[in-house]
């Protein structure tokens, strides 16, 4: 019997960045085109999601930030945020397998009442992530080194988590690099699907989106090349291995 696919939700309007994210999720998640289906929320409405059809849901990153001034948000961003809020309410209620990458920190964080602000931003590039005591006992993080390099870059972050939510990883500049709600709902501030080539693709795609001065793009790439980022991808692979299940008849 075939496995139920994973659902990848993308908020990237830029084709090159969106396609690279899709390929990376397949590659590092050990999936093929039958194993992961994509919805680009910038191009179409989410519609009704029957959770029973999917092994799990992966939300990619992108240029949206939930802490943006509502008046500055485009109609598309407002639509996407509303759709994701409705979906996450169902996901969290059912404790359904979910992995939100970067943007997931803001969307899941808002859904659970975390404080999301711009106090703990990090520049685009490598970041040293430390696994917490709770992370050492988590099935997605337990096999990682106590400290590992990852790629990130974000304008907003979680300052405070609600009681009962497990903080799984941290960094010097950003206190919440990953957390878990219940047993199966995860969010990471860093990118578990991102390697050096993918980071360079995104630097080119988003050099005019306010993450960094456009003229520093090549310097950011050079700085990223000084780090060997291999461990975060294990989180994505652990997620797909843990939650893959047979399709319903």
RAFEN-V620178 format. One record per backbone hydrogen bond with DSSP energy under -1.0 kcal/mol. NH is the residue of the N-H (numbers start at 1). CO is the residue of the C=O. Records with the same first field share a line. If there is no record, write none. Layout:
NH: CO ; CO
This chain:
4: 245
6: 35
7: 56
8: 37
9: 58
10: 39
18: 14
19: 15
20: 16
21: 17
22: 18
23: 19
24: 20
25: 21
26: 22
27: 23
28: 24
29: 25
31: 26
36: 32
37: 6
39: 8
41: 10
43: 40
44: 40
51: 49
53: 50
54: 51
55: 5
57: 97
58: 7
59: 99
60: 9
68: 65
72: 69
78: 74
79: 75
80: 76
81: 77
82: 78
83: 79
84: 80
85: 81
86: 82
87: 83
88: 84
89: 85
90: 86
91: 87
92: 88
93: 89
94: 90
96: 91
98: 184
99: 57
100: 186
101: 59
102: 188
103: 101
105: 102
107: 103
108: 104
109: 105
110: 106
111: 107
112: 108
114: 109
115: 160
117: 157
122: 154
125: 152
127: 150
129: 148
130: 170
131: 146
132: 168
136: 132
137: 134
138: 135
142: 138
144: 141
148: 129
150: 127
152: 125
154: 122
157: 117
159: 115
165: 162
166: 180
168: 178
169: 178
170: 130
171: 174
177: 169
178: 169
179: 187
180: 166
181: 185
185: 181
186: 98
187: 179
188: 100
189: 177
191: 151
194: 191
199: 195
200: 196
201: 197
202: 198
203: 199
204: 200
205: 201
206: 202
209: 206
216: 213
217: 214
220: 216
221: 217
222: 218
223: 219
224: 220
225: 221
226: 223
227: 224
234: 231
235: 232
237: 233
238: 234
239: 235
240: 236
241: 237
242: 238
243: 239
244: 240
247: 2
